[in-house]
Amino acid sequence: MSEPASLDKTAIRDAATVIVLRDRNHAPSVLMGQRGANAAFMPNKFVFPGGAVDAEDAHVPFADPLSPLCESRLTDGVPTDRAAALAGAAIRELWEETGQILGRPGVWDMPPANWRDFAATGHTPSASPLQFVFRAITPPGRPRRFDARFFLLDADDLASDPDDFSAASDELAHLQWIALDKVRSFDLPFITEVVLAEVAARAADPSPPASVPFFRNDDEESLFLRLYGRPMPD
């Protein structure tokens, strides 16, 4: 017998996920990989690259910062310093899990341990191409819970060869570009299917969405909200 949601004490960690979209105007596809059968979270599922925020992610130097609109929406209802950490985690996880580089040529001194391999490529991270498009909190009762922010990224903004996964870790298997009109034939988590519907609707439109969908699953209730961000200056 499962515990009531109100008794669920699983810690919720901030996380970032990256949806890399390729050939958006002709034959759009997204970069995905398969989690291992023994993974504690979403085993065997095909997912976008992403993972939990590390403390060091808030302190990396950006060649280009997040857009003001993206930063404003990321910090809707959370501390303002969270935006940089989420953007850093998105870029780091993309690099670790796929070997793809979102950055500009540059050298930085004494990178954190979990950023040394990225820094060794001769790039500093660039956050400006990231577009915040979705937020979801893992429902109660799961072995791990995340407050995940989903970023959309155009493959043309990568500094690396989009077909070269040789630097990827082994966390995701079967890394591949999957056509948007074929992706639902893969074994996907429910939330990934929801996010993909948003991506498909916006594939041909590079402008930011009017608002960001937010599935807030806390211990008392589940709500579908919209994030507009703080009022932007004129």
NUBA-803328 format. One record per residue (C-alpha): residue number from 1; residue in three letters; x, z, y. Coordinates in Angstrom, 1 decimal. Layout:
<rs>
<r pos="NUM" code="Ala" east="X" up="Z" north="Y"/>
...
</rs>
This chain:
<rs>
<r pos="1" code="Met" east="0.0" up="0.0" north="0.0"/>
<r pos="2" code="Ser" east="1.5" up="-1.1" north="3.3"/>
<r pos="3" code="Glu" east="1.8" up="1.3" north="6.3"/>
<r pos="4" code="Pro" east="-0.5" up="0.9" north="9.2"/>
<r pos="5" code="Ala" east="1.0" up="-1.1" north="12.1"/>
<r pos="6" code="Ser" east="1.1" up="2.0" north="14.3"/>
<r pos="7" code="Leu" east="3.6" up="3.5" north="11.8"/>
<r pos="8" code="Asp" east="5.9" up="0.6" north="11.8"/>
<r pos="9" code="Lys" east="9.3" up="1.8" north="13.2"/>
<r pos="10" code="Thr" east="11.3" up="-1.3" north="12.7"/>
<r pos="11" code="Ala" east="13.5" up="-1.8" north="15.8"/>
<r pos="12" code="Ile" east="12.8" up="-5.0" north="17.8"/>
<r pos="13" code="Arg" east="15.9" up="-6.8" north="18.8"/>
<r pos="14" code="Asp" east="16.3" up="-9.4" north="21.5"/>
<r pos="15" code="Ala" east="17.1" up="-12.9" north="20.0"/>
<r pos="16" code="Ala" east="17.5" up="-16.4" north="21.2"/>
<r pos="17" code="Thr" east="16.7" up="-19.7" north="19.4"/>
<r pos="18" code="Val" east="17.7" up="-23.2" north="20.3"/>
<r pos="19" code="Ile" east="15.6" up="-26.3" north="19.7"/>
<r pos="20" code="Val" east="17.9" up="-29.3" north="20.2"/>
<r pos="21" code="Leu" east="15.8" up="-32.5" north="20.8"/>
<r pos="22" code="Arg" east="17.4" up="-35.9" north="20.2"/>
<r pos="23" code="Asp" east="16.1" up="-39.3" north="21.3"/>
<r pos="24" code="Arg" east="13.1" up="-37.8" north="22.9"/>
<r pos="25" code="Asn" east="11.9" up="-41.1" north="24.4"/>
<r pos="26" code="His" east="12.1" up="-43.3" north="21.2"/>
<r pos="27" code="Ala" east="12.3" up="-41.4" north="17.9"/>
<r pos="28" code="Pro" east="12.4" up="-37.7" north="18.7"/>
<r pos="29" code="Ser" east="14.1" up="-35.4" north="16.2"/>
<r pos="30" code="Val" east="15.1" up="-31.8" north="16.1"/>
<r pos="31" code="Leu" east="18.2" up="-30.0" north="14.6"/>
<r pos="32" code="Met" east="17.3" up="-27.6" north="11.8"/>
<r pos="33" code="Gly" east="18.9" up="-26.0" north="8.7"/>
<r pos="34" code="Gln" east="17.8" up="-23.9" north="5.7"/>
<r pos="35" code="Arg" east="18.2" up="-20.2" north="5.4"/>
<r pos="36" code="Gly" east="19.6" up="-18.9" north="2.2"/>
<r pos="37" code="Ala" east="17.5" up="-17.7" north="-0.7"/>
<r pos="38" code="Asn" east="18.9" up="-14.2" north="-0.4"/>
<r pos="39" code="Ala" east="18.5" up="-13.9" north="3.4"/>
<r pos="40" code="Ala" east="16.6" up="-10.7" north="4.4"/>
<r pos="41" code="Phe" east="14.7" up="-12.6" north="7.1"/>
<r pos="42" code="Met" east="12.8" up="-15.8" north="6.3"/>
<r pos="43" code="Pro" east="14.6" up="-16.8" north="3.1"/>
<r pos="44" code="Asn" east="14.6" up="-20.5" north="2.1"/>
<r pos="45" code="Lys" east="12.8" up="-21.5" north="5.3"/>
<r pos="46" code="Phe" east="14.0" up="-24.3" north="7.6"/>
<r pos="47" code="Val" east="14.6" up="-23.0" north="11.0"/>
<r pos="48" code="Phe" east="16.2" up="-23.7" north="14.3"/>
<r pos="49" code="Pro" east="19.7" up="-22.2" north="15.0"/>
<r pos="50" code="Gly" east="19.5" up="-18.8" north="16.6"/>
<r pos="51" code="Gly" east="19.9" up="-15.1" north="16.2"/>
<r pos="52" code="Ala" east="20.1" up="-11.7" north="17.7"/>
<r pos="53" code="Val" east="21.7" up="-11.0" north="21.1"/>
<r pos="54" code="Asp" east="25.2" up="-9.3" north="21.0"/>
<r pos="55" code="Ala" east="26.3" up="-6.9" north="23.8"/>
<r pos="56" code="Glu" east="29.1" up="-9.3" north="24.7"/>
<r pos="57" code="Asp" east="26.7" up="-12.2" north="25.3"/>
<r pos="58" code="Ala" east="25.8" up="-10.7" north="28.7"/>
<r pos="59" code="His" east="29.4" up="-10.9" north="30.0"/>
<r pos="60" code="Val" east="30.6" up="-14.4" north="29.2"/>
<r pos="61" code="Pro" east="31.4" up="-16.7" north="32.1"/>
<r pos="62" code="Phe" east="29.0" up="-19.7" north="32.6"/>
<r pos="63" code="Ala" east="30.3" up="-23.0" north="33.9"/>
<r pos="64" code="Asp" east="26.7" up="-23.5" north="35.1"/>
<r pos="65" code="Pro" east="24.1" up="-20.8" north="35.3"/>
<r pos="66" code="Leu" east="20.5" up="-20.9" north="34.1"/>
<r pos="67" code="Ser" east="18.0" up="-22.6" north="36.5"/>
<r pos="68" code="Pro" east="16.3" up="-20.2" north="38.8"/>
<r pos="69" code="Leu" east="12.9" up="-21.0" north="37.2"/>
<r pos="70" code="Cys" east="14.2" up="-20.4" north="33.7"/>
<r pos="71" code="Glu" east="15.8" up="-17.1" north="34.7"/>
<r pos="72" code="Ser" east="12.7" up="-16.0" north="36.5"/>
<r pos="73" code="Arg" east="10.5" up="-16.6" north="33.5"/>
<r pos="74" code="Leu" east="13.0" up="-14.9" north="31.1"/>
<r pos="75" code="Thr" east="12.9" up="-11.8" north="33.1"/>
<r pos="76" code="Asp" east="9.1" up="-11.6" north="33.5"/>
<r pos="77" code="Gly" east="8.5" up="-8.0" north="32.6"/>
<r pos="78" code="Val" east="12.1" up="-7.2" north="31.4"/>
<r pos="79" code="Pro" east="15.3" up="-6.2" north="33.2"/>
<r pos="80" code="Thr" east="16.9" up="-9.0" north="35.2"/>
<r pos="81" code="Asp" east="20.2" up="-8.7" north="33.4"/>
<r pos="82" code="Arg" east="18.5" up="-9.8" north="30.2"/>
<r pos="83" code="Ala" east="18.5" up="-13.5" north="31.1"/>
<r pos="84" code="Ala" east="22.3" up="-14.0" north="30.9"/>
<r pos="85" code="Ala" east="22.5" up="-12.2" north="27.6"/>
<r pos="86" code="Leu" east="19.8" up="-14.4" north="26.1"/>
<r pos="87" code="Ala" east="21.4" up="-17.6" north="27.4"/>
<r pos="88" code="Gly" east="24.8" up="-16.5" north="26.0"/>
<r pos="89" code="Ala" east="23.3" up="-15.7" north="22.6"/>
<r pos="90" code="Ala" east="21.6" up="-19.1" north="22.5"/>
<r pos="91" code="Ile" east="24.9" up="-20.9" north="23.2"/>
<r pos="92" code="Arg" east="26.9" up="-18.7" north="20.8"/>
<r pos="93" code="Glu" east="24.4" up="-19.0" north="17.9"/>
<r pos="94" code="Leu" east="24.1" up="-22.7" north="18.4"/>
<r pos="95" code="Trp" east="27.9" up="-23.0" north="18.1"/>
<r pos="96" code="Glu" east="28.2" up="-20.6" north="15.1"/>
<r pos="97" code="Glu" east="25.4" up="-22.0" north="13.0"/>
<r pos="98" code="Thr" east="25.8" up="-25.8" north="13.8"/>
<r pos="99" code="Gly" east="29.3" up="-26.3" north="15.4"/>
<r pos="100" code="Gln" east="27.6" up="-27.9" north="18.4"/>
<r pos="101" code="Ile" east="29.0" up="-27.1" north="21.8"/>
<r pos="102" code="Leu" east="26.9" up="-26.5" north="24.9"/>
<r pos="103" code="Gly" east="29.6" up="-26.2" north="27.6"/>
<r pos="104" code="Arg" east="32.0" up="-27.8" north="30.0"/>
<r pos="105" code="Pro" east="35.8" up="-28.2" north="29.7"/>
<r pos="106" code="Gly" east="37.4" up="-25.0" north="30.8"/>
<r pos="107" code="Val" east="39.7" up="-22.1" north="29.9"/>
<r pos="108" code="Trp" east="38.8" up="-18.4" north="30.0"/>
<r pos="109" code="Asp" east="41.0" up="-15.4" north="29.6"/>
<r pos="110" code="Met" east="40.5" up="-12.8" north="26.9"/>
<r pos="111" code="Pro" east="37.1" up="-13.9" north="25.5"/>
<r pos="112" code="Pro" east="35.2" up="-11.3" north="23.4"/>
<r pos="113" code="Ala" east="35.9" up="-11.4" north="19.7"/>
<r pos="114" code="Asn" east="32.7" up="-13.2" north="18.8"/>
<r pos="115" code="Trp" east="33.4" up="-15.9" north="21.4"/>
<r pos="116" code="Arg" east="37.0" up="-16.6" north="20.6"/>
<r pos="117" code="Asp" east="36.3" up="-19.6" north="18.4"/>
<r pos="118" code="Phe" east="34.1" up="-21.1" north="21.0"/>
<r pos="119" code="Ala" east="36.7" up="-20.6" north="23.7"/>
<r pos="120" code="Ala" east="39.3" up="-22.2" north="21.5"/>
<r pos="121" code="Thr" east="37.4" up="-25.5" north="21.8"/>
<r pos="122" code="Gly" east="38.5" up="-25.6" north="25.4"/>
<r pos="123" code="His" east="35.0" up="-25.1" north="26.8"/>
<r pos="124" code="Thr" east="33.1" up="-22.5" north="28.9"/>
<r pos="125" code="Pro" east="29.4" up="-22.1" north="28.1"/>
<r pos="126" code="Ser" east="26.9" up="-24.0" north="30.3"/>
<r pos="127" code="Ala" east="23.4" up="-22.5" north="30.6"/>
<r pos="128" code="Ser" east="21.8" up="-24.9" north="33.0"/>
<r pos="129" code="Pro" east="20.6" up="-27.4" north="30.4"/>
<r pos="130" code="Leu" east="18.6" up="-24.7" north="28.6"/>
<r pos="131" code="Gln" east="14.8" up="-24.8" north="29.2"/>
<r pos="132" code="Phe" east="12.8" up="-21.7" north="28.2"/>
<r pos="133" code="Val" east="9.7" up="-22.9" north="26.4"/>
<r pos="134" code="Phe" east="8.4" up="-20.1" north="24.1"/>
<r pos="135" code="Arg" east="8.6" up="-16.4" north="23.4"/>
<r pos="136" code="Ala" east="7.3" up="-14.5" north="20.3"/>
<r pos="137" code="Ile" east="7.7" up="-11.0" north="18.9"/>
<r pos="138" code="Thr" east="7.8" up="-10.7" north="15.1"/>
<r pos="139" code="Pro" east="4.6" up="-8.9" north="13.9"/>
<r pos="140" code="Pro" east="4.8" up="-5.4" north="12.5"/>
<r pos="141" code="Gly" east="5.5" up="-4.9" north="8.8"/>
<r pos="142" code="Arg" east="8.4" up="-7.4" north="8.5"/>
<r pos="143" code="Pro" east="11.9" up="-6.3" north="7.3"/>
<r pos="144" code="Arg" east="13.4" up="-7.3" north="10.6"/>
<r pos="145" code="Arg" east="11.7" up="-7.8" north="14.0"/>
<r pos="146" code="Phe" east="12.8" up="-9.9" north="16.9"/>
<r pos="147" code="Asp" east="11.7" up="-10.5" north="20.5"/>
<r pos="148" code="Ala" east="12.7" up="-14.2" north="20.3"/>
<r pos="149" code="Arg" east="13.1" up="-16.6" north="23.2"/>
<r pos="150" code="Phe" east="13.0" up="-20.3" north="22.3"/>
<r pos="151" code="Phe" east="15.1" up="-22.7" north="24.4"/>
<r pos="152" code="Leu" east="14.7" up="-26.4" north="24.5"/>
<r pos="153" code="Leu" east="17.9" up="-28.5" north="24.8"/>
<r pos="154" code="Asp" east="18.4" up="-32.2" north="25.1"/>
<r pos="155" code="Ala" east="21.1" up="-33.4" north="22.6"/>
<r pos="156" code="Asp" east="22.6" up="-35.6" north="25.4"/>
<r pos="157" code="Asp" east="23.7" up="-32.3" north="27.1"/>
<r pos="158" code="Leu" east="25.9" up="-31.3" north="24.2"/>
<r pos="159" code="Ala" east="29.7" up="-31.6" north="24.7"/>
<r pos="160" code="Ser" east="30.2" up="-32.3" north="21.0"/>
<r pos="161" code="Asp" east="29.3" up="-35.0" north="18.5"/>
<r pos="162" code="Pro" east="25.7" up="-34.3" north="17.4"/>
<r pos="163" code="Asp" east="26.4" up="-35.5" north="13.9"/>
<r pos="164" code="Asp" east="29.5" up="-33.4" north="13.4"/>
<r pos="165" code="Phe" east="28.7" up="-30.0" north="11.7"/>
<r pos="166" code="Ser" east="32.2" up="-29.4" north="10.4"/>
<r pos="167" code="Ala" east="32.7" up="-26.3" north="12.6"/>
<r pos="168" code="Ala" east="29.4" up="-24.7" north="11.5"/>
<r pos="169" code="Ser" east="29.3" up="-21.4" north="9.6"/>
<r pos="170" code="Asp" east="27.6" up="-21.3" north="6.2"/>
<r pos="171" code="Glu" east="24.6" up="-19.4" north="7.5"/>
<r pos="172" code="Leu" east="22.4" up="-22.5" north="7.5"/>
<r pos="173" code="Ala" east="22.5" up="-25.0" north="4.7"/>
<r pos="174" code="His" east="21.3" up="-28.7" north="4.9"/>
<r pos="175" code="Leu" east="21.9" up="-29.0" north="8.6"/>
<r pos="176" code="Gln" east="20.2" up="-32.2" north="9.7"/>
<r pos="177" code="Trp" east="18.2" up="-34.0" north="12.3"/>
<r pos="178" code="Ile" east="14.5" up="-34.1" north="11.3"/>
<r pos="179" code="Ala" east="12.0" up="-36.5" north="12.9"/>
<r pos="180" code="Leu" east="9.2" up="-34.7" north="14.7"/>
<r pos="181" code="Asp" east="6.6" up="-36.7" north="12.8"/>
<r pos="182" code="Lys" east="8.2" up="-35.6" north="9.4"/>
<r pos="183" code="Val" east="9.2" up="-32.0" north="10.1"/>
<r pos="184" code="Arg" east="5.9" up="-30.4" north="8.8"/>
<r pos="185" code="Ser" east="6.7" up="-31.6" north="5.3"/>
<r pos="186" code="Phe" east="9.5" up="-29.0" north="5.3"/>
<r pos="187" code="Asp" east="9.1" up="-25.3" north="4.4"/>
<r pos="188" code="Leu" east="8.7" up="-23.8" north="7.9"/>
<r pos="189" code="Pro" east="7.9" up="-20.3" north="9.2"/>
<r pos="190" code="Phe" east="4.5" up="-20.1" north="10.8"/>
<r pos="191" code="Ile" east="5.9" up="-19.5" north="14.3"/>
<r pos="192" code="Thr" east="8.2" up="-22.5" north="13.9"/>
<r pos="193" code="Glu" east="5.2" up="-24.7" north="13.3"/>
<r pos="194" code="Val" east="3.5" up="-23.3" north="16.5"/>
<r pos="195" code="Val" east="6.6" up="-23.9" north="18.6"/>
<r pos="196" code="Leu" east="7.0" up="-27.4" north="17.2"/>
<r pos="197" code="Ala" east="3.5" up="-28.2" north="18.3"/>
<r pos="198" code="Glu" east="4.6" up="-27.3" north="21.9"/>
<r pos="199" code="Val" east="7.8" up="-29.4" north="21.6"/>
<r pos="200" code="Ala" east="5.9" up="-32.4" north="20.2"/>
<r pos="201" code="Ala" east="3.5" up="-32.2" north="23.2"/>
<r pos="202" code="Arg" east="6.4" up="-32.2" north="25.6"/>
<r pos="203" code="Ala" east="8.9" up="-34.5" north="23.9"/>
<r pos="204" code="Ala" east="8.6" up="-37.2" north="26.4"/>
<r pos="205" code="Asp" east="8.5" up="-34.9" north="29.5"/>
<r pos="206" code="Pro" east="11.8" up="-33.3" north="30.4"/>
<r pos="207" code="Ser" east="10.3" up="-31.2" north="33.3"/>
<r pos="208" code="Pro" east="9.7" up="-27.5" north="32.7"/>
<r pos="209" code="Pro" east="6.3" up="-26.4" north="31.3"/>
<r pos="210" code="Ala" east="3.7" up="-25.1" north="33.8"/>
<r pos="211" code="Ser" east="4.0" up="-21.7" north="31.9"/>
<r pos="212" code="Val" east="5.7" up="-20.3" north="28.8"/>
<r pos="213" code="Pro" east="3.5" up="-19.2" north="25.9"/>
<r pos="214" code="Phe" east="4.2" up="-15.6" north="24.7"/>
<r pos="215" code="Phe" east="2.9" up="-14.2" north="21.4"/>
<r pos="216" code="Arg" east="3.2" up="-10.5" north="21.9"/>
<r pos="217" code="Asn" east="2.8" up="-8.7" north="18.6"/>
<r pos="218" code="Asp" east="3.3" up="-5.0" north="19.2"/>
<r pos="219" code="Asp" east="2.2" up="-2.0" north="17.1"/>
<r pos="220" code="Glu" east="-1.3" up="-1.8" north="18.6"/>
<r pos="221" code="Glu" east="-2.4" up="-5.4" north="19.1"/>
<r pos="222" code="Ser" east="-1.5" up="-9.0" north="19.1"/>
<r pos="223" code="Leu" east="-1.9" up="-10.9" north="22.4"/>
<r pos="224" code="Phe" east="-1.4" up="-14.5" north="23.5"/>
<r pos="225" code="Leu" east="0.0" up="-14.5" north="27.0"/>
<r pos="226" code="Arg" east="1.5" up="-16.9" north="29.5"/>
<r pos="227" code="Leu" east="4.7" up="-16.3" north="31.4"/>
<r pos="228" code="Tyr" east="4.9" up="-17.7" north="34.9"/>
<r pos="229" code="Gly" east="7.9" up="-15.8" north="36.2"/>
<r pos="230" code="Arg" east="8.3" up="-14.1" north="39.6"/>
<r pos="231" code="Pro" east="7.2" up="-16.0" north="42.7"/>
<r pos="232" code="Met" east="9.9" up="-18.5" north="43.6"/>
<r pos="233" code="Pro" east="11.2" up="-18.6" north="47.2"/>
<r pos="234" code="Asp" east="10.3" up="-21.5" north="49.4"/>
</rs>
